[in-house]
Amino acid sequence: MDEKAVLEQVFGQSSSDSEGEDEEVQFDWEEIPGVKGLWVSRNFLSPHKQSTLFSEVQSENWFTKPSNNQAMRFGDLPTWAIQLSHSICDSVLAASDDDQLLPLPLDLLLRQPLFDQMIVNQYQPGEGICAHVDLLRFEDGIAIVSLESSCVMHFTSVDNELVSVPVLLNPGSLVVMSGEARYRWKHEINRRPGFQTWEGRELDQMRRTSVTLRKLCE
């Protein structure tokens, strides 16, 4: 039995196969050269779904004060976050239609639940994240969904800090990290002036919201 059949047996038919007539879903995945285990789907969420997800985040009232820019949840995730997790699984499953390597390994996709920890961040212009490897208290396989503003995330090898790979994260994109990308590469977002450039152009700095999903180690 191939990987797609195994996943459909566990999770059922991908929702991308039965999406409403008003919105066609087509997941395109890009494997980032030089960083094994790093994949990006730039059209993971349509503009409508971006708006819906952002409204769900705002309805939680986590960011009512300027000093509140991060919310964490462990185990008991909101319904919309669980649905987002299912959509991530669907999009990875859809990649197997083209006989590509799966953006996330099969053993990770088969775990239950796929994710049980979430961080939602809202970054104002100029705010980013320092270079880091996620804590080992989390299992392999990390997913990050970007909303509102584009940004460049830089990946730096822990073995050679001179090796750095930039990745553009546009609104509605999904990036997943597993294996070497998760454990052997640091990732950061430096949004200070002069650091957010792509193809020779400075990106507009607007508020950025991100949703990160992970799985706690037992």
N, C-alpha and C positions, 0 to 999 in steps of 0.2 A: 504494500500500500504506500503511495507517495505521500509527501509531506502535506500537500493540500487536502488529500482525503482524510489523513489522520486528524488534522485540525478541524475539518468540517464535522467529523464524527464526534469530536469533543465539544465544539462550540456551536455546531449547527451551521447552516449556510450563511456565508458572509452577507452582511446587510448591504454591501456594495452591489450585490447581485439583485437586490429587490428594492432599490432606492426609488423614491417617488418620482413620478414622471416629470415634475417641475425642476428637478435638479439631478443631473447626471454626475455620478461619481467616477473618477478615474485617478487612481493613485499612481503617481510617478515617483520612483525612488532613485536616488543618486548615492552611489557608494563613494565616499570621499577618498581620493587617492592619497596614499601615504599613511593613512591612519586606519589600521585594520579594525573592523567592528564599528565604524562610524558611518551612519547613513542619514540622509535627509530626504524628507518628502516635502517639497515646497508648496504643494497644493493640497495638503492634508485637510484643511478646512476651507470651505468656500466662504466668500464674504458674508453670506447669510448665517452660516454656522459660526463664524467668528463672532458676529454680533450676538448670536444667541448665547454662546459660551461666555462672552464678556458680561452679558446681562445676568447670567447665573452667578458669576463671581461677585458682581456688584450687589446682588440681592442678599449676599451673606453679611453685608455691612461690616466687613473686616477692616476697611480702609476709610473710616470716618474722620480720622485725624491725620494731619501731615506726618506725625511721628509713627503712625501705623503703616508699615510698608511690607509686612510679611505675615503670612498665616500658615500654620502647620496643622496637619491632621494625621492621626495615627489610628489605623484599624477601621474606625467608623467613618468612612468617606461619604461625602454627599452623593446623592443619587446621580447628579450630573457628572461627577468625577468617575463614578463607576461606569456610566455610559461612555465617557471619554476613553476609559481603559478598553472597553469593548471595541470602540472605533479604531483604536490603535492596533488591536489584534486583527481586526478586519483588514486594515490597510497593509499590515505585514503579510497576511494570508494572500491578499490580492497580488503581491509581488511574485508569488510562486507561479502565477499563471504564465509568466514570461521565462520560466526556467532559470531565474536568477538565484543567487544565494539569498536566503532569507535575511532581511535586515536585522531580525532577532533570531537567535538559534531556537530550534524546535523545543528543546528541553525547557527553555524559559517560557515559551508560549503555552506549554502544557501545565505549568504550575497554577495552583489555585490558592488565593486569587493571583492574578497577574501582577497587580500592585496593591499595596495596603498602606502606603504612606504618601502624603502629598504636601508640597510646599507651593504656595502662590505668592509671588512677589510683584510689587508695583514699583518700577524704577522711574524716577523723574529724570529729565535731561541731565546728563553728566554723571548719573549714578550707575554703577555696574557691579561686577563681582570679581574678587581677586582670584588669581590662579590657584586651583586646588584640584585634588582628586577626592571624590566623594568618600565619606567614611566607610570603613569596612564593616560597620554594623548593618549596612545595606547589601543585599545580594547583587549579583550581576544583572545588568539590564536596566537602563535608566532612560526615561522618555521626557522630553521637554517640548511643550507647545508654546509658541510665541504669538502674542496679540499686540495690536495697536501700532508699534513702531518697529521698523527694521533695525537690525544691529549686526555687527560682525563679532562672532565668537572665535577666539584664538585657542588652538590646541597646541600645547608644548610638550615635547617628549620628556619624561622624567629621567631618561638616560642621557639626553643631550639637549639642554635648554636652548641651544642655538637652532634647533629644528622646531619651527613653528608653522602651523597650517591654519590659515584663516577660512572661516565658513560663514557665508551670509545666511542669516535667519530672517526671512521676511514674515510679515504678519500672516498667520494661518499655517505656518510651516511646523513640521514635527521633526525633531532630531532624536535619534536613538543611539545609545552607546552600549557596547557589550565587549567582553574580552579585553583585548589590548586597549581599545579606546576608553574603556571604563577604568582600567587599573594602571595602565602604563602611560597615560597622557593626562596632563593637567588641562583644565579649560577655564577661560576667563573672558569677561567682557569689560573692556576699558572704554568708557564713554566720554572720557575727557576730550576736549577739542584737539583735533589732529590725529586721533587714534581710530576714529570710525570712518574709514575710507574703503571704498570698494570700486575696483576698476578705475582708479584715479579720481573718484568723485567722493566728496565729503557727504556722508549721510545726514539727513535732517534729524535732529535730536528732539524726539517727542517722548511722552510717557510710554513706557513699555510694560506690559503685563506678561508674566510667564507662569505656566503651570508645570511643575515637575512631579513626576510620578516614579516611585521606587518601591521596592519590596524589602521589608525588614528581615534580617536573618533570624532563624528560629533560635 
